[in-house]
Amino acid sequence: MDFSQVSRIDTLSPGRFLWQVPDGWQQGRGAYGGLVLAALLRAMEATEPDRSRVTRSLTGDLCGPVQPGPAELVVEVLRRGNNLSNLDARLLQGGEVQARASAVLSAAKADAHVLAPLRPPAAPPFDSLPELSLGPPDAPVFTPHFEYRSAGPAPFDPGPGGPLGWLRLRRPPPRLDAPALIALLDAWWPAIFDGRPRPMATVSFTAEILVAPAELDPAVPLLYTGRVAGLHEGFCVEFRELWHGDRPVALNQQTFAILR
């Protein structure tokens, strides 16, 4: 089953959706955050009537573990201006909010400036790196749904410059969309790992989408890089990037709680 089916939602009424949280996508006690945020974004995009308005940014909080089974997604339109829509969404299970997110959707605007070509991180070609075999008990349950090829010295070891490697969905969807990019941003292990996994949980997530996802071939791997930006009192802030050639695809900042 491709990712667009895994994160599919069903309309209950205007602004209300039902999502069957799939089994086999867990990270710790609940579904991994990239999947949860992708479903919330899919609900917000489904609420927007203007198809020219696409996701520019997403912010979210993962409040509690989302369990396999039914979940209700509730979307509120905060404002629809002439060119920009602001939306908010909540995921409810058992009468409690387990996750929330806000998104900014807008139609394309003419670029005001032409920038010099951006330089992606230097990395070995995808085909020159071995595929990592990740899965329980050493890696989260969801990891077999992704293909990882690390340019670092070993899995969970970031190397001197932080995690670097290639990433794609093992079963690519017919087309990439913003929810799929959100999931890909969250799929790599945290940069703070020092050769071994440690219990951590994402508490805050911000993403910026910098391309039209449908223009990308979903079967072509994206280059991933990440780095630790700060550490304080058991919380770690991390920056992440996805690249396609010399094009930055998406940027991400996450705050992790280090559980022990």
C-alpha positions in Angstrom: 0.0 0.0 0.0 1.5 3.3 -1.0 1.7 6.3 1.3 -1.3 8.2 -0.2 -3.4 5.2 0.8 -1.9 4.9 4.3 -2.7 8.5 5.0 -6.1 8.5 3.3 -8.9 10.3 5.1 -12.7 10.0 4.8 -15.0 13.0 5.0 -17.6 12.9 7.8 -18.9 16.5 7.4 -17.4 19.8 6.4 -14.2 20.2 8.4 -14.5 16.7 10.0 -12.7 13.7 8.8 -12.1 10.1 9.8 -8.6 8.5 9.6 -8.0 4.8 10.2 -4.6 4.9 11.8 -2.7 2.0 10.3 -0.9 -0.7 12.3 2.7 -1.3 11.4 3.7 2.4 11.4 4.6 2.9 15.1 7.5 4.6 16.7 7.5 3.8 20.4 4.0 3.8 21.9 2.2 5.4 18.9 2.2 6.1 15.2 5.3 7.9 14.1 5.0 11.7 14.0 5.5 12.1 10.2 2.5 10.0 9.5 0.3 11.8 12.0 1.3 15.2 10.7 0.8 14.1 7.1 -2.8 13.0 7.9 -3.5 16.4 9.6 -2.1 18.2 6.6 -4.1 16.1 4.2 -7.3 17.1 6.1 -6.4 20.8 5.9 -5.6 20.6 2.2 -9.0 18.8 1.6 -10.7 21.8 3.3 -9.2 24.3 0.9 -11.5 24.9 -2.1 -8.9 26.7 -4.2 -6.6 24.1 -5.7 -4.1 26.7 -6.7 -3.4 27.3 -3.0 -0.8 24.7 -1.9 1.0 24.1 1.3 3.9 26.5 2.1 4.5 25.7 5.7 3.3 23.4 8.5 3.7 23.6 12.2 2.6 20.9 14.6 2.7 19.5 18.1 2.5 15.8 19.0 0.7 15.8 22.2 0.3 12.1 22.9 0.7 8.6 21.3 -1.7 8.0 18.4 -2.9 4.4 18.4 -3.9 2.2 15.5 -7.6 2.5 14.8 -10.1 5.3 14.2 -9.2 8.9 14.8 -11.2 12.1 14.1 -9.6 15.0 12.4 -11.2 18.4 12.9 -10.1 21.4 10.7 -10.8 25.0 11.5 -10.3 27.7 8.9 -8.7 30.6 10.8 -8.7 33.0 7.8 -9.1 32.9 4.1 -7.6 36.0 2.6 -7.4 37.1 -1.0 -4.3 35.0 -1.6 -3.5 33.1 1.6 -5.3 30.6 3.8 -4.5 29.8 7.4 -5.9 26.6 8.8 -5.7 24.6 12.1 -6.3 20.9 12.6 -6.6 18.6 15.6 -6.5 14.8 15.9 -8.8 13.3 18.6 -8.7 9.8 20.0 -10.6 8.8 23.1 -12.0 12.3 23.5 -8.5 13.8 23.8 -6.4 15.8 21.5 -3.3 13.7 20.6 -1.9 16.0 17.9 -2.5 19.4 16.3 -1.1 21.3 13.4 -1.4 24.6 11.5 -0.7 25.2 7.8 -0.3 28.1 5.5 -1.6 27.6 2.0 -1.1 30.1 -0.9 -1.0 30.3 -4.6 2.3 30.8 -6.4 3.7 34.3 -6.5 6.3 35.7 -8.9 9.9 35.4 -7.6 11.1 38.9 -6.6 14.8 38.0 -6.8 16.9 35.5 -8.7 19.3 33.8 -6.3 22.6 32.2 -7.1 22.4 28.4 -7.4 22.2 26.8 -4.0 24.7 24.1 -3.1 23.5 20.8 -1.7 25.7 18.8 0.7 28.3 16.7 -1.0 27.3 13.1 -0.9 28.3 9.8 -2.6 25.9 8.8 -5.4 22.8 6.8 -4.3 23.8 3.7 -6.2 27.3 3.6 -4.6 25.9 3.2 -1.1 24.4 0.0 0.4 20.8 -0.1 1.4 20.4 -0.2 5.2 18.2 -3.0 6.7 16.3 -1.2 9.4 13.5 -2.5 11.5 12.6 -3.9 15.0 14.1 -4.5 17.5 16.9 -2.1 16.6 14.9 0.5 14.8 11.2 1.7 15.0 8.4 -0.4 13.5 7.8 2.2 10.7 11.3 2.1 9.2 10.8 -0.8 6.8 8.4 1.4 4.8 11.4 3.6 3.8 14.6 2.9 1.9 17.7 4.4 3.6 21.2 4.7 2.2 23.5 6.4 4.7 26.7 8.2 3.8 27.7 8.2 7.5 29.9 5.6 9.0 27.1 3.4 10.4 23.4 3.5 11.2 22.6 5.8 14.1 26.1 7.3 13.9 25.9 10.9 12.5 29.5 11.2 11.6 31.4 14.5 12.0 29.0 16.7 9.9 25.7 15.2 11.0 23.5 12.6 9.3 23.7 12.5 5.5 22.2 10.0 3.0 19.5 9.2 0.6 15.9 8.5 1.4 12.7 7.4 -0.4 9.4 5.6 0.3 9.9 1.9 -0.4 6.5 1.8 -2.2 6.5 5.3 -3.9 3.0 6.8 -4.4 1.8 7.7 -7.9 2.8 11.3 -7.2 4.5 13.1 -4.3 2.5 15.6 -2.3 3.1 17.8 0.7 2.0 15.1 3.2 4.5 12.6 1.8 7.3 15.2 2.1 6.3 15.8 5.7 6.6 12.0 6.3 10.0 11.9 4.6 11.3 14.8 6.7 10.5 12.8 9.9 11.8 9.4 8.7 15.5 9.7 9.5 16.9 9.0 12.9 17.7 12.0 15.2 21.1 13.6 14.7 21.9 13.4 18.4 22.2 9.6 18.2 25.8 8.6 18.9 25.9 5.1 17.4 22.9 3.7 19.3 19.2 4.7 19.4 17.9 6.3 22.5 14.3 7.0 23.6 13.1 10.3 22.2 9.8 11.9 21.2 9.1 14.8 18.9 7.1 17.5 20.7 7.2 20.3 18.1 7.6 20.2 14.3 7.9 23.0 11.7 8.3 22.4 8.0 8.7 24.6 4.9 7.8 23.2 1.5 10.0 24.8 -1.2 9.0 22.9 -4.4 5.8 21.8 -6.1 5.9 18.1 -4.9 4.1 16.8 -8.0 7.0 18.0 -10.2 9.3 15.4 -8.5 9.5 11.8 -9.5 8.4 9.8 -6.4 10.8 7.0 -7.3 13.9 9.2 -7.3 15.5 9.3 -3.8 16.0 12.6 -2.0 19.2 13.7 -0.3 18.8 14.1 3.4 20.9 16.0 5.9 20.4 17.0 9.5 22.2 18.6 12.4 21.8 19.3 16.1 21.1 23.0 16.6 20.9 23.1 20.4 20.5 21.0 23.6 19.0 22.2 26.9 17.5 20.6 29.9 16.5 17.3 28.2 15.3 18.9 24.9 17.1 18.8 21.6 16.5 21.1 18.6 17.4 19.7 15.2 17.5 21.2 11.7 16.8 18.9 8.7 16.9 19.3 4.9 15.7 17.4 1.8 17.3 18.0 -1.6 16.6 17.0 -5.2 19.8 17.8 -7.2 20.6 21.4 -6.5 17.0 22.2 -5.4 16.1 22.4 -1.7 12.9 20.5 -1.4 11.9 21.0 2.2 13.3 22.3 5.5 12.4 21.1 9.0 13.0 22.1 12.6 12.1 19.7 15.3 12.2 19.8 19.1 12.8 16.4 20.7 12.3 15.4 24.3 15.0 13.1 25.4 13.1 10.6 27.5 16.1 9.1 29.3 
